Each structure stands twice: as structure tokens, then as C-alpha cells.
Amino acid sequence: MRIGYFAEEPPTGPDVTARDLGAWLSPEDCAELVRASVEGPVEGFTVVNGISANRYRKASYSDAETQLGYRPSDDVWVSLKNTRSGARQGIPTEHTRP
């Protein structure tokens, strides 16, 4: 597993980039990825990206989805929208992505 930006909450603050947000892996999705990795039908080895279902992600989780049955449910942008601090912390938007 190639784990993205694992954190309990989405990253915030002046140094956070759109790339950091796109790589976020929520605790719930991390648990789902580990479950899928252990219970998945893959024999041998495979490399998969561990990220949530973030709208503007750079990496893909399609291998984890097709090979392991991984189904992430969290999206960093929705999570930030639901927090009170997201918009006030200088979070980059899709329009300010590097």
C-alpha cells in the first residue's frame, strides 16, 4: 500500500497545497483499504494507492478498487466544507491548484 496524506482530519493551514488535499486518506477509508487488502481476492503481490475519494486527486485508487474491492467514501473537499475552519484557513481550491 502506498499511503497518501493520512490524518484524522483534512490538512489545513497556510502551507497546505492542493496536492496534499488530493492525497488525503481518512481514517475510515484507511480501515477500509486495510480490510480490502486482507480480504481481497488477490494472490501474490499488488501495489495500490491509499487515498480517499477526493475530487481533485492526482493519484488513482482504481487498482485498489478493481483488484481488492476498495470503496473509499470520504472526500477531502466535502470534509472541509463541513468544518468551520476550512474556508478561513487559506485552503487551496480547485481554481488555485498548482
mmCIF file as gemmi writes it, N, C-alpha and C atoms, coordinates in Angstrom:
data_model
loop_
_atom_site.group_PDB
_atom_site.id
_atom_site.type_symbol
_atom_site.label_atom_id
_atom_site.label_alt_id
_atom_site.label_comp_id
_atom_site.label_asym_id
_atom_site.label_entity_id
_atom_site.label_seq_id
_atom_site.pdbx_PDB_ins_code
_atom_site.Cartn_x
_atom_site.Cartn_y
_atom_site.Cartn_z
_atom_site.occupancy
_atom_site.B_iso_or_equiv
_atom_site.pdbx_formal_charge
_atom_site.auth_seq_id
_atom_site.auth_asym_id
_atom_site.pdbx_PDB_model_num
ATOM 1 N N . MET Axp A 1 ? 0.839 -1.18 0 1 0 ? 1 A 1
ATOM 2 C CA . MET Axp A 1 ? 0 0 0 1 0 ? 1 A 1
ATOM 3 C C . MET Axp A 1 ? 0.882 1.241 0 1 0 ? 1 A 1
ATOM 4 N N . ARG Axp A 2 ? 0.537 2.146 -0.849 1 0 ? 2 A 1
ATOM 5 C CA . ARG Axp A 2 ? 1.181 3.452 -0.874 1 0 ? 2 A 1
ATOM 6 C C . ARG Axp A 2 ? 0.198 4.422 -0.22 1 0 ? 2 A 1
ATOM 7 N N . ILE Axp A 3 ? 0.474 4.782 1.005 1 0 ? 3 A 1
ATOM 8 C CA . ILE Axp A 3 ? -0.441 5.612 1.777 1 0 ? 3 A 1
ATOM 9 C C . ILE Axp A 3 ? -0.229 7.082 1.416 1 0 ? 3 A 1
ATOM 10 N N . GLY Axp A 4 ? -1.324 7.764 1.142 1 0 ? 4 A 1
ATOM 11 C CA . GLY Axp A 4 ? -1.264 9.191 0.835 1 0 ? 4 A 1
ATOM 12 C C . GLY Axp A 4 ? -1.063 10.011 2.097 1 0 ? 4 A 1
ATOM 13 N N . TYR Axp A 5 ? -1.736 11.113 2.219 1 0 ? 5 A 1
ATOM 14 C CA . TYR Axp A 5 ? -1.63 12.026 3.351 1 0 ? 5 A 1
ATOM 15 C C . TYR Axp A 5 ? -2.601 11.563 4.427 1 0 ? 5 A 1
ATOM 16 N N . PHE Axp A 6 ? -2.146 10.646 5.276 1 0 ? 6 A 1
ATOM 17 C CA . PHE Axp A 6 ? -3.022 10.091 6.304 1 0 ? 6 A 1
ATOM 18 C C . PHE Axp A 6 ? -3.098 11.041 7.488 1 0 ? 6 A 1
ATOM 19 N N . ALA Axp A 7 ? -4.32 11.398 7.86 1 0 ? 7 A 1
ATOM 20 C CA . ALA Axp A 7 ? -4.547 12.248 9.021 1 0 ? 7 A 1
ATOM 21 C C . ALA Axp A 7 ? -5.999 12.091 9.452 1 0 ? 7 A 1
ATOM 22 N N . GLU Axp A 8 ? -6.218 12.299 10.748 1 0 ? 8 A 1
ATOM 23 C CA . GLU Axp A 8 ? -7.577 12.18 11.277 1 0 ? 8 A 1
ATOM 24 C C . GLU Axp A 8 ? -8.514 13.202 10.633 1 0 ? 8 A 1
ATOM 25 N N . GLU Axp A 9 ? -8.017 14.412 10.436 1 0 ? 9 A 1
ATOM 26 C CA . GLU Axp A 9 ? -8.781 15.486 9.808 1 0 ? 9 A 1
ATOM 27 C C . GLU Axp A 9 ? -8.049 15.917 8.543 1 0 ? 9 A 1
ATOM 28 N N . PRO Axp A 10 ? -8.755 16.494 7.591 1 0 ? 10 A 1
ATOM 29 C CA . PRO Axp A 10 ? -8.079 17.005 6.396 1 0 ? 10 A 1
ATOM 30 C C . PRO Axp A 10 ? -7.025 18.041 6.774 1 0 ? 10 A 1
ATOM 31 N N . PRO Axp A 11 ? -5.939 18.101 6.026 1 0 ? 11 A 1
ATOM 32 C CA . PRO Axp A 11 ? -4.909 19.086 6.344 1 0 ? 11 A 1
ATOM 33 C C . PRO Axp A 11 ? -5.415 20.502 6.114 1 0 ? 11 A 1
ATOM 34 N N . THR Axp A 12 ? -5.028 21.412 6.986 1 0 ? 12 A 1
ATOM 35 C CA . THR Axp A 12 ? -5.393 22.822 6.856 1 0 ? 12 A 1
ATOM 36 C C . THR Axp A 12 ? -4.171 23.672 7.176 1 0 ? 12 A 1
ATOM 37 N N . GLY Axp A 13 ? -4.262 24.931 6.869 1 0 ? 13 A 1
ATOM 38 C CA . GLY Axp A 13 ? -3.191 25.86 7.202 1 0 ? 13 A 1
ATOM 39 C C . GLY Axp A 13 ? -2.57 26.473 5.971 1 0 ? 13 A 1
ATOM 40 N N . PRO Axp A 14 ? -1.713 27.447 6.188 1 0 ? 14 A 1
ATOM 41 C CA . PRO Axp A 14 ? -1.143 28.202 5.072 1 0 ? 14 A 1
ATOM 42 C C . PRO Axp A 14 ? -0.178 27.405 4.196 1 0 ? 14 A 1
ATOM 43 N N . ASP Axp A 15 ? 0.411 26.34 4.714 1 0 ? 15 A 1
ATOM 44 C CA . ASP Axp A 15 ? 1.376 25.56 3.937 1 0 ? 15 A 1
ATOM 45 C C . ASP Axp A 15 ? 0.756 24.386 3.192 1 0 ? 15 A 1
ATOM 46 N N . VAL Axp A 16 ? -0.546 24.185 3.33 1 0 ? 16 A 1
ATOM 47 C CA . VAL Axp A 16 ? -1.222 23.061 2.685 1 0 ? 16 A 1
ATOM 48 C C . VAL Axp A 16 ? -1.404 23.351 1.197 1 0 ? 16 A 1
ATOM 49 N N . THR Axp A 17 ? -1.068 22.381 0.392 1 0 ? 17 A 1
ATOM 50 C CA . THR Axp A 17 ? -1.231 22.529 -1.057 1 0 ? 17 A 1
ATOM 51 C C . THR Axp A 17 ? -2.423 21.711 -1.528 1 0 ? 17 A 1
ATOM 52 N N . ALA Axp A 18 ? -2.866 21.983 -2.731 1 0 ? 18 A 1
ATOM 53 C CA . ALA Axp A 18 ? -3.946 21.194 -3.32 1 0 ? 18 A 1
ATOM 54 C C . ALA Axp A 18 ? -3.511 19.738 -3.461 1 0 ? 18 A 1
ATOM 55 N N . ARG Axp A 19 ? -2.229 19.525 -3.698 1 0 ? 19 A 1
ATOM 56 C CA . ARG Axp A 19 ? -1.709 18.156 -3.799 1 0 ? 19 A 1
ATOM 57 C C . ARG Axp A 19 ? -1.876 17.408 -2.464 1 0 ? 19 A 1
ATOM 58 N N . ASP Axp A 20 ? -1.599 18.096 -1.337 1 0 ? 20 A 1
ATOM 59 C CA . ASP Axp A 20 ? -1.806 17.495 -0.012 1 0 ? 20 A 1
ATOM 60 C C . ASP Axp A 20 ? -3.263 17.089 0.157 1 0 ? 20 A 1
ATOM 61 N N . LEU Axp A 21 ? -4.158 17.965 -0.235 1 0 ? 21 A 1
ATOM 62 C CA . LEU Axp A 21 ? -5.585 17.686 -0.091 1 0 ? 21 A 1
ATOM 63 C C . LEU Axp A 21 ? -6.01 16.522 -0.979 1 0 ? 21 A 1
ATOM 64 N N . GLY Axp A 22 ? -5.5 16.472 -2.188 1 0 ? 22 A 1
ATOM 65 C CA . GLY Axp A 22 ? -5.851 15.393 -3.108 1 0 ? 22 A 1
ATOM 66 C C . GLY Axp A 22 ? -5.34 14.035 -2.662 1 0 ? 22 A 1
ATOM 67 N N . ALA Axp A 23 ? -4.303 14.035 -1.825 1 0 ? 23 A 1
ATOM 68 C CA . ALA Axp A 23 ? -3.709 12.783 -1.352 1 0 ? 23 A 1
ATOM 69 C C . ALA Axp A 23 ? -4.257 12.338 0.006 1 0 ? 23 A 1
ATOM 70 N N . TRP Axp A 24 ? -5.187 13.103 0.583 1 0 ? 24 A 1
ATOM 71 C CA . TRP Axp A 24 ? -5.681 12.79 1.926 1 0 ? 24 A 1
ATOM 72 C C . TRP Axp A 24 ? -6.326 11.416 1.969 1 0 ? 24 A 1
ATOM 73 N N . LEU Axp A 25 ? -6.012 10.673 3.038 1 0 ? 25 A 1
ATOM 74 C CA . LEU Axp A 25 ? -6.627 9.379 3.329 1 0 ? 25 A 1
ATOM 75 C C . LEU Axp A 25 ? -7.235 9.461 4.717 1 0 ? 25 A 1
ATOM 76 N N . SER Axp A 26 ? -8.542 9.387 4.792 1 0 ? 26 A 1
ATOM 77 C CA . SER Axp A 26 ? -9.235 9.479 6.08 1 0 ? 26 A 1
ATOM 78 C C . SER Axp A 26 ? -9.046 8.188 6.869 1 0 ? 26 A 1
ATOM 79 N N . PRO Axp A 27 ? -9.204 8.247 8.182 1 0 ? 27 A 1
ATOM 80 C CA . PRO Axp A 27 ? -9.096 7.029 8.991 1 0 ? 27 A 1
ATOM 81 C C . PRO Axp A 27 ? -10.101 5.951 8.576 1 0 ? 27 A 1
ATOM 82 N N . GLU Axp A 28 ? -11.317 6.345 8.236 1 0 ? 28 A 1
ATOM 83 C CA . GLU Axp A 28 ? -12.326 5.367 7.831 1 0 ? 28 A 1
ATOM 84 C C . GLU Axp A 28 ? -11.933 4.681 6.524 1 0 ? 28 A 1
ATOM 85 N N . ASP Axp A 29 ? -11.456 5.471 5.563 1 0 ? 29 A 1
ATOM 86 C CA . ASP Axp A 29 ? -11.039 4.888 4.291 1 0 ? 29 A 1
ATOM 87 C C . ASP Axp A 29 ? -9.768 4.051 4.453 1 0 ? 29 A 1
ATOM 88 N N . CYS Axp A 30 ? -8.892 4.443 5.36 1 0 ? 30 A 1
ATOM 89 C CA . CYS Axp A 30 ? -7.695 3.642 5.627 1 0 ? 30 A 1
ATOM 90 C C . CYS Axp A 30 ? -8.097 2.275 6.178 1 0 ? 30 A 1
ATOM 91 N N . ALA Axp A 31 ? -9.037 2.259 7.104 1 0 ? 31 A 1
ATOM 92 C CA . ALA Axp A 31 ? -9.517 0.984 7.654 1 0 ? 31 A 1
ATOM 93 C C . ALA Axp A 31 ? -10.144 0.134 6.56 1 0 ? 31 A 1
ATOM 94 N N . GLU Axp A 32 ? -10.887 0.757 5.648 1 0 ? 32 A 1
ATOM 95 C CA . GLU Axp A 32 ? -11.498 0.025 4.533 1 0 ? 32 A 1
ATOM 96 C C . GLU Axp A 32 ? -10.426 -0.53 3.599 1 0 ? 32 A 1
ATOM 97 N N . LEU Axp A 33 ? -9.37 0.23 3.354 1 0 ? 33 A 1
ATOM 98 C CA . LEU Axp A 33 ? -8.282 -0.236 2.496 1 0 ? 33 A 1
ATOM 99 C C . LEU Axp A 33 ? -7.561 -1.429 3.12 1 0 ? 33 A 1
ATOM 100 N N . VAL Axp A 34 ? -7.301 -1.355 4.399 1 0 ? 34 A 1
ATOM 101 C CA . VAL Axp A 34 ? -6.651 -2.484 5.085 1 0 ? 34 A 1
ATOM 102 C C . VAL Axp A 34 ? -7.559 -3.711 5.044 1 0 ? 34 A 1
ATOM 103 N N . ARG Axp A 35 ? -8.855 -3.527 5.305 1 0 ? 35 A 1
ATOM 104 C CA . ARG Axp A 35 ? -9.797 -4.642 5.244 1 0 ? 35 A 1
ATOM 105 C C . ARG Axp A 35 ? -9.803 -5.259 3.85 1 0 ? 35 A 1
ATOM 106 N N . ALA Axp A 36 ? -9.89 -4.428 2.826 1 0 ? 36 A 1
ATOM 107 C CA . ALA Axp A 36 ? -9.917 -4.925 1.452 1 0 ? 36 A 1
ATOM 108 C C . ALA Axp A 36 ? -8.609 -5.634 1.102 1 0 ? 36 A 1
ATOM 109 N N . SER Axp A 37 ? -7.503 -5.131 1.617 1 0 ? 37 A 1
ATOM 110 C CA . SER Axp A 37 ? -6.199 -5.755 1.347 1 0 ? 37 A 1
ATOM 111 C C . SER Axp A 37 ? -6.092 -7.138 1.968 1 0 ? 37 A 1
ATOM 112 N N . VAL Axp A 38 ? -6.637 -7.292 3.145 1 0 ? 38 A 1
ATOM 113 C CA . VAL Axp A 38 ? -6.578 -8.584 3.837 1 0 ? 38 A 1
ATOM 114 C C . VAL Axp A 38 ? -7.582 -9.576 3.244 1 0 ? 38 A 1
ATOM 115 N N . GLU Axp A 39 ? -8.775 -9.096 2.937 1 0 ? 39 A 1
ATOM 116 C CA . GLU Axp A 39 ? -9.837 -9.984 2.475 1 0 ? 39 A 1
ATOM 117 C C . GLU Axp A 39 ? -9.961 -10.077 0.96 1 0 ? 39 A 1
ATOM 118 N N . GLY Axp A 40 ? -9.228 -9.246 0.224 1 0 ? 40 A 1
ATOM 119 C CA . GLY Axp A 40 ? -9.344 -9.202 -1.232 1 0 ? 40 A 1
ATOM 120 C C . GLY Axp A 40 ? -8.916 -10.488 -1.902 1 0 ? 40 A 1
ATOM 121 N N . PRO Axp A 41 ? -9.354 -10.69 -3.146 1 0 ? 41 A 1
ATOM 122 C CA . PRO Axp A 41 ? -9.107 -11.939 -3.86 1 0 ? 41 A 1
ATOM 123 C C . PRO Axp A 41 ? -7.732 -12.026 -4.539 1 0 ? 41 A 1
ATOM 124 N N . VAL Axp A 42 ? -6.829 -11.102 -4.258 1 0 ? 42 A 1
ATOM 125 C CA . VAL Axp A 42 ? -5.536 -11.077 -4.932 1 0 ? 42 A 1
ATOM 126 C C . VAL Axp A 42 ? -4.611 -12.154 -4.371 1 0 ? 42 A 1
ATOM 127 N N . GLU Axp A 43 ? -3.998 -12.887 -5.276 1 0 ? 43 A 1
ATOM 128 C CA . GLU Axp A 43 ? -2.959 -13.834 -4.882 1 0 ? 43 A 1
ATOM 129 C C . GLU Axp A 43 ? -1.634 -13.228 -5.298 1 0 ? 43 A 1
ATOM 130 N N . GLY Axp A 44 ? -0.67 -13.297 -4.436 1 0 ? 44 A 1
ATOM 131 C CA . GLY Axp A 44 ? 0.613 -12.692 -4.75 1 0 ? 44 A 1
ATOM 132 C C . GLY Axp A 44 ? 0.651 -11.248 -4.277 1 0 ? 44 A 1
ATOM 133 N N . PHE Axp A 45 ? 1.349 -10.425 -5.048 1 0 ? 45 A 1
ATOM 134 C CA . PHE Axp A 45 ? 1.564 -9.043 -4.647 1 0 ? 45 A 1
ATOM 135 C C . PHE Axp A 45 ? 0.903 -8.075 -5.613 1 0 ? 45 A 1
ATOM 136 N N . THR Axp A 46 ? 0.497 -6.954 -5.074 1 0 ? 46 A 1
ATOM 137 C CA . THR Axp A 46 ? -0.006 -5.852 -5.878 1 0 ? 46 A 1
ATOM 138 C C . THR Axp A 46 ? 0.316 -4.562 -5.139 1 0 ? 46 A 1
ATOM 139 N N . VAL Axp A 47 ? 0.464 -3.486 -5.859 1 0 ? 47 A 1
ATOM 140 C CA . VAL Axp A 47 ? 0.722 -2.172 -5.27 1 0 ? 47 A 1
ATOM 141 C C . VAL Axp A 47 ? -0.492 -1.297 -5.541 1 0 ? 47 A 1
ATOM 142 N N . VAL Axp A 48 ? -1.03 -0.712 -4.485 1 0 ? 48 A 1
ATOM 143 C CA . VAL Axp A 48 ? -2.208 0.144 -4.619 1 0 ? 48 A 1
ATOM 144 C C . VAL Axp A 48 ? -1.983 1.446 -3.863 1 0 ? 48 A 1
ATOM 145 N N . ASN Axp A 49 ? -2.636 2.498 -4.333 1 0 ? 49 A 1
ATOM 146 C CA . ASN Axp A 49 ? -2.579 3.796 -3.668 1 0 ? 49 A 1
ATOM 147 C C . ASN Axp A 49 ? -3.657 3.881 -2.607 1 0 ? 49 A 1
ATOM 148 N N . GLY Axp A 50 ? -3.289 4.364 -1.451 1 0 ? 50 A 1
ATOM 149 C CA . GLY Axp A 50 ? -4.233 4.56 -0.36 1 0 ? 50 A 1
ATOM 150 C C . GLY Axp A 50 ? -4.607 6.021 -0.236 1 0 ? 50 A 1
ATOM 151 N N . ILE Axp A 51 ? -5.7 6.406 -0.898 1 0 ? 51 A 1
ATOM 152 C CA . ILE Axp A 51 ? -6.238 7.756 -0.803 1 0 ? 51 A 1
ATOM 153 C C . ILE Axp A 51 ? -7.751 7.655 -0.697 1 0 ? 51 A 1
ATOM 154 N N . SER Axp A 52 ? -8.346 8.708 -0.206 1 0 ? 52 A 1
ATOM 155 C CA . SER Axp A 52 ? -9.801 8.755 -0.148 1 0 ? 52 A 1
ATOM 156 C C . SER Axp A 52 ? -10.354 9.139 -1.516 1 0 ? 52 A 1
ATOM 157 N N . ALA Axp A 53 ? -11.655 9.208 -1.62 1 0 ? 53 A 1
ATOM 158 C CA . ALA Axp A 53 ? -12.323 9.527 -2.889 1 0 ? 53 A 1
ATOM 159 C C . ALA Axp A 53 ? -12.33 11.037 -3.111 1 0 ? 53 A 1
ATOM 160 N N . ASN Axp A 54 ? -11.16 11.641 -3.057 1 0 ? 54 A 1
ATOM 161 C CA . ASN Axp A 54 ? -11.022 13.09 -3.184 1 0 ? 54 A 1
ATOM 162 C C . ASN Axp A 54 ? -11.278 13.533 -4.618 1 0 ? 54 A 1
ATOM 163 N N . ARG Axp A 55 ? -12.024 14.574 -4.745 1 0 ? 55 A 1
ATOM 164 C CA . ARG Axp A 55 ? -12.453 15.075 -6.051 1 0 ? 55 A 1
ATOM 165 C C . ARG Axp A 55 ? -11.292 15.41 -6.987 1 0 ? 55 A 1
ATOM 166 N N . TYR Axp A 56 ? -10.261 16.07 -6.487 1 0 ? 56 A 1
ATOM 167 C CA . TYR Axp A 56 ? -9.167 16.53 -7.337 1 0 ? 56 A 1
ATOM 168 C C . TYR Axp A 56 ? -7.873 15.794 -7.016 1 0 ? 56 A 1
ATOM 169 N N . ARG Axp A 57 ? -7.934 14.487 -6.997 1 0 ? 57 A 1
ATOM 170 C CA . ARG Axp A 57 ? -6.76 13.681 -6.655 1 0 ? 57 A 1
ATOM 171 C C . ARG Axp A 57 ? -5.825 13.562 -7.854 1 0 ? 57 A 1
ATOM 172 N N . LYS Axp A 58 ? -4.54 13.431 -7.55 1 0 ? 58 A 1
ATOM 173 C CA . LYS Axp A 58 ? -3.532 13.219 -8.591 1 0 ? 58 A 1
ATOM 174 C C . LYS Axp A 58 ? -3.3 11.725 -8.783 1 0 ? 58 A 1
ATOM 175 N N . ALA Axp A 59 ? -3.283 10.982 -7.695 1 0 ? 59 A 1
ATOM 176 C CA . ALA Axp A 59 ? -3.087 9.528 -7.76 1 0 ? 59 A 1
ATOM 177 C C . ALA Axp A 59 ? -4.431 8.849 -8.005 1 0 ? 59 A 1
ATOM 178 N N . SER Axp A 60 ? -4.358 7.63 -8.438 1 0 ? 60 A 1
ATOM 179 C CA . SER Axp A 60 ? -5.57 6.853 -8.706 1 0 ? 60 A 1
ATOM 180 C C . SER Axp A 60 ? -5.69 5.714 -7.697 1 0 ? 60 A 1
ATOM 181 N N . TYR Axp A 61 ? -6.905 5.422 -7.307 1 0 ? 61 A 1
ATOM 182 C CA . TYR Axp A 61 ? -7.133 4.235 -6.474 1 0 ? 61 A 1
ATOM 183 C C . TYR Axp A 61 ? -7.828 3.139 -7.279 1 0 ? 61 A 1
ATOM 184 N N . SER Axp A 62 ? -7.797 3.227 -8.604 1 0 ? 62 A 1
ATOM 185 C CA . SER Axp A 62 ? -8.518 2.264 -9.443 1 0 ? 62 A 1
ATOM 186 C C . SER Axp A 62 ? -7.995 0.836 -9.287 1 0 ? 62 A 1
ATOM 187 N N . ASP Axp A 63 ? -6.688 0.656 -9.097 1 0 ? 63 A 1
ATOM 188 C CA . ASP Axp A 63 ? -6.176 -0.701 -8.886 1 0 ? 63 A 1
ATOM 189 C C . ASP Axp A 63 ? -6.711 -1.293 -7.584 1 0 ? 63 A 1
ATOM 190 N N . ALA Axp A 64 ? -6.75 -0.482 -6.537 1 0 ? 64 A 1
ATOM 191 C CA . ALA Axp A 64 ? -7.298 -0.951 -5.265 1 0 ? 64 A 1
ATOM 192 C C . ALA Axp A 64 ? -8.782 -1.271 -5.412 1 0 ? 64 A 1
ATOM 193 N N . GLU Axp A 65 ? -9.463 -0.486 -6.211 1 0 ? 65 A 1
ATOM 194 C CA . GLU Axp A 65 ? -10.9 -0.692 -6.433 1 0 ? 65 A 1
ATOM 195 C C . GLU Axp A 65 ? -11.154 -1.983 -7.219 1 0 ? 65 A 1
ATOM 196 N N . THR Axp A 66 ? -10.437 -2.165 -8.319 1 0 ? 66 A 1
ATOM 197 C CA . THR Axp A 66 ? -10.692 -3.332 -9.165 1 0 ? 66 A 1
ATOM 198 C C . THR Axp A 66 ? -10.086 -4.615 -8.614 1 0 ? 66 A 1
ATOM 199 N N . GLN Axp A 67 ? -8.905 -4.533 -8.029 1 0 ? 67 A 1
ATOM 200 C CA . GLN Axp A 67 ? -8.231 -5.742 -7.561 1 0 ? 67 A 1
ATOM 201 C C . GLN Axp A 67 ? -8.635 -6.163 -6.155 1 0 ? 67 A 1
ATOM 202 N N . LEU Axp A 68 ? -8.953 -5.184 -5.301 1 0 ? 68 A 1
ATOM 203 C CA . LEU Axp A 68 ? -9.242 -5.502 -3.899 1 0 ? 68 A 1
ATOM 204 C C . LEU Axp A 68 ? -10.69 -5.264 -3.498 1 0 ? 68 A 1
ATOM 205 N N . GLY Axp A 69 ? -11.417 -4.511 -4.309 1 0 ? 69 A 1
ATOM 206 C CA . GLY Axp A 69 ? -12.779 -4.152 -3.924 1 0 ? 69 A 1
ATOM 207 C C . GLY Axp A 69 ? -12.825 -2.962 -2.979 1 0 ? 69 A 1
ATOM 208 N N . TYR Axp A 70 ? -11.769 -2.163 -2.936 1 0 ? 70 A 1
ATOM 209 C CA . TYR Axp A 70 ? -11.696 -0.977 -2.081 1 0 ? 70 A 1
ATOM 210 C C . TYR Axp A 70 ? -12.697 0.06 -2.554 1 0 ? 70 A 1
ATOM 211 N N . ARG Axp A 71 ? -13.507 0.559 -1.625 1 0 ? 71 A 1
ATOM 212 C CA . ARG Axp A 71 ? -14.513 1.564 -1.938 1 0 ? 71 A 1
ATOM 213 C C . ARG Axp A 71 ? -14.406 2.716 -0.939 1 0 ? 71 A 1
ATOM 214 N N . PRO Axp A 72 ? -13.559 3.711 -1.24 1 0 ? 72 A 1
ATOM 215 C CA . PRO Axp A 72 ? -13.456 4.843 -0.313 1 0 ? 72 A 1
ATOM 216 C C . PRO Axp A 72 ? -14.742 5.661 -0.317 1 0 ? 72 A 1
ATOM 217 N N . SER Axp A 73 ? -15.02 6.31 0.801 1 0 ? 73 A 1
ATOM 218 C CA . SER Axp A 73 ? -16.266 7.068 0.899 1 0 ? 73 A 1
ATOM 219 C C . SER Axp A 73 ? -16.051 8.545 1.214 1 0 ? 73 A 1
ATOM 220 N N . ASP Axp A 74 ? -14.885 8.916 1.707 1 0 ? 74 A 1
ATOM 221 C CA . ASP Axp A 74 ? -14.663 10.299 2.113 1 0 ? 74 A 1
ATOM 222 C C . ASP Axp A 74 ? -14.053 11.13 0.988 1 0 ? 74 A 1
ATOM 223 N N . ASP Axp A 75 ? -14.37 12.406 0.99 1 0 ? 75 A 1
ATOM 224 C CA . ASP Axp A 75 ? -13.831 13.371 0.029 1 0 ? 75 A 1
ATOM 225 C C . ASP Axp A 75 ? -13.34 14.569 0.842 1 0 ? 75 A 1
ATOM 226 N N . VAL Axp A 76 ? -12.076 14.908 0.703 1 0 ? 76 A 1
ATOM 227 C CA . VAL Axp A 76 ? -11.494 15.993 1.487 1 0 ? 76 A 1
ATOM 228 C C . VAL Axp A 76 ? -12.257 17.293 1.32 1 0 ? 76 A 1
ATOM 229 N N . TRP Axp A 77 ? -12.768 17.563 0.124 1 0 ? 77 A 1
ATOM 230 C CA . TRP Axp A 77 ? -13.463 18.828 -0.13 1 0 ? 77 A 1
ATOM 231 C C . TRP Axp A 77 ? -14.785 18.886 0.621 1 0 ? 77 A 1
ATOM 232 N N . VAL Axp A 78 ? -15.493 17.777 0.688 1 0 ? 78 A 1
ATOM 233 C CA . VAL Axp A 78 ? -16.734 17.723 1.46 1 0 ? 78 A 1
ATOM 234 C C . VAL Axp A 78 ? -16.42 17.857 2.946 1 0 ? 78 A 1
ATOM 235 N N . SER Axp A 79 ? -15.372 17.175 3.389 1 0 ? 79 A 1
ATOM 236 C CA . SER Axp A 79 ? -14.985 17.248 4.798 1 0 ? 79 A 1
ATOM 237 C C . SER Axp A 79 ? -14.608 18.667 5.196 1 0 ? 79 A 1
ATOM 238 N N . LEU Axp A 80 ? -13.872 19.356 4.335 1 0 ? 80 A 1
ATOM 239 C CA . LEU Axp A 80 ? -13.502 20.745 4.64 1 0 ? 80 A 1
ATOM 240 C C . LEU Axp A 80 ? -14.719 21.657 4.636 1 0 ? 80 A 1
ATOM 241 N N . LYS Axp A 81 ? -15.621 21.432 3.719 1 0 ? 81 A 1
ATOM 242 C CA . LYS Axp A 81 ? -16.836 22.244 3.659 1 0 ? 81 A 1
ATOM 243 C C . LYS Axp A 81 ? -17.649 22.085 4.937 1 0 ? 81 A 1
ATOM 244 N N . ASN Axp A 82 ? -17.604 20.896 5.518 1 0 ? 82 A 1
ATOM 245 C CA . ASN Axp A 82 ? -18.37 20.624 6.724 1 0 ? 82 A 1
ATOM 246 C C . ASN Axp A 82 ? -17.678 21.088 7.998 1 0 ? 82 A 1
ATOM 247 N N . THR Axp A 83 ? -16.433 21.571 7.884 1 0 ? 83 A 1
ATOM 248 C CA . THR Axp A 83 ? -15.75 22.105 9.054 1 0 ? 83 A 1
ATOM 249 C C . THR Axp A 83 ? -15.892 23.612 9.041 1 0 ? 83 A 1
ATOM 250 N N . ARG Axp A 84 ? -15.833 24.193 10.187 1 0 ? 84 A 1
ATOM 251 C CA . ARG Axp A 84 ? -15.991 25.632 10.282 1 0 ? 84 A 1
ATOM 252 C C . ARG Axp A 84 ? -14.74 26.371 9.849 1 0 ? 84 A 1
ATOM 253 N N . SER Axp A 85 ? -13.572 25.709 9.924 1 0 ? 85 A 1
ATOM 254 C CA . SER Axp A 85 ? -12.322 26.417 9.675 1 0 ? 85 A 1
ATOM 255 C C . SER Axp A 85 ? -11.837 26.31 8.241 1 0 ? 85 A 1
ATOM 256 N N . GLY Axp A 86 ? -12.367 25.428 7.448 1 0 ? 86 A 1
ATOM 257 C CA . GLY Axp A 86 ? -11.842 25.174 6.116 1 0 ? 86 A 1
ATOM 258 C C . GLY Axp A 86 ? -11.643 26.406 5.262 1 0 ? 86 A 1
ATOM 259 N N . ALA Axp A 87 ? -12.684 27.184 5.081 1 0 ? 87 A 1
ATOM 260 C CA . ALA Axp A 87 ? -12.604 28.338 4.192 1 0 ? 87 A 1
ATOM 261 C C . ALA Axp A 87 ? -11.738 29.453 4.776 1 0 ? 87 A 1
ATOM 262 N N . ARG Axp A 88 ? -11.638 29.508 6.09 1 0 ? 88 A 1
ATOM 263 C CA . ARG Axp A 88 ? -10.877 30.591 6.706 1 0 ? 88 A 1
ATOM 264 C C . ARG Axp A 88 ? -9.404 30.271 6.854 1 0 ? 88 A 1
ATOM 265 N N . GLN Axp A 89 ? -8.985 29.069 6.57 1 0 ? 89 A 1
ATOM 266 C CA . GLN Axp A 89 ? -7.594 28.67 6.794 1 0 ? 89 A 1
ATOM 267 C C . GLN Axp A 89 ? -6.748 28.766 5.539 1 0 ? 89 A 1
ATOM 268 N N . GLY Axp A 90 ? -7.241 29.397 4.495 1 0 ? 90 A 1
ATOM 269 C CA . GLY Axp A 90 ? -6.461 29.531 3.287 1 0 ? 90 A 1
ATOM 270 C C . GLY Axp A 90 ? -6.32 28.231 2.525 1 0 ? 90 A 1
ATOM 271 N N . ILE Axp A 91 ? -7.352 27.421 2.539 1 0 ? 91 A 1
ATOM 272 C CA . ILE Axp A 91 ? -7.316 26.143 1.847 1 0 ? 91 A 1
ATOM 273 C C . ILE Axp A 91 ? -7.365 26.392 0.348 1 0 ? 91 A 1
ATOM 274 N N . PRO Axp A 92 ? -6.435 25.808 -0.413 1 0 ? 92 A 1
ATOM 275 C CA . PRO Axp A 92 ? -6.489 25.993 -1.864 1 0 ? 92 A 1
ATOM 276 C C . PRO Axp A 92 ? -7.735 25.344 -2.439 1 0 ? 92 A 1
ATOM 277 N N . THR Axp A 93 ? -8.29 25.972 -3.448 1 0 ? 93 A 1
ATOM 278 C CA . THR Axp A 93 ? -9.46 25.418 -4.117 1 0 ? 93 A 1
ATOM 279 C C . THR Axp A 93 ? -9.048 24.826 -5.44 1 0 ? 93 A 1
ATOM 280 N N . GLU Axp A 94 ? -9.977 24.23 -6.128 1 0 ? 94 A 1
ATOM 281 C CA . GLU Axp A 94 ? -9.677 23.676 -7.437 1 0 ? 94 A 1
ATOM 282 C C . GLU Axp A 94 ? -9.19 24.743 -8.403 1 0 ? 94 A 1
ATOM 283 N N . HIS Axp A 95 ? -9.507 26.008 -8.137 1 0 ? 95 A 1
ATOM 284 C CA . HIS Axp A 95 ? -9.102 27.096 -9.009 1 0 ? 95 A 1
ATOM 285 C C . HIS Axp A 95 ? -7.685 27.584 -8.708 1 0 ? 95 A 1
ATOM 286 N N . THR Axp A 96 ? -7.145 27.193 -7.546 1 0 ? 96 A 1
ATOM 287 C CA . THR Axp A 96 ? -5.804 27.635 -7.174 1 0 ? 96 A 1
ATOM 288 C C . THR Axp A 96 ? -4.825 26.475 -7.108 1 0 ? 96 A 1
ATOM 289 N N . ARG Axp A 97 ? -5.208 25.344 -7.683 1 0 ? 97 A 1
ATOM 290 C CA . ARG Axp A 97 ? -4.325 24.192 -7.644 1 0 ? 97 A 1
ATOM 291 C C . ARG Axp A 97 ? -3.026 24.513 -8.361 1 0 ? 97 A 1
ATOM 292 N N . PRO Axp A 98 ? -1.882 23.982 -7.823 1 0 ? 98 A 1
ATOM 293 C CA . PRO Axp A 98 ? -0.605 24.214 -8.506 1 0 ? 98 A 1
ATOM 294 C C . PRO Axp A 98 ? -0.531 23.439 -9.802 1 0 ? 98 A 1
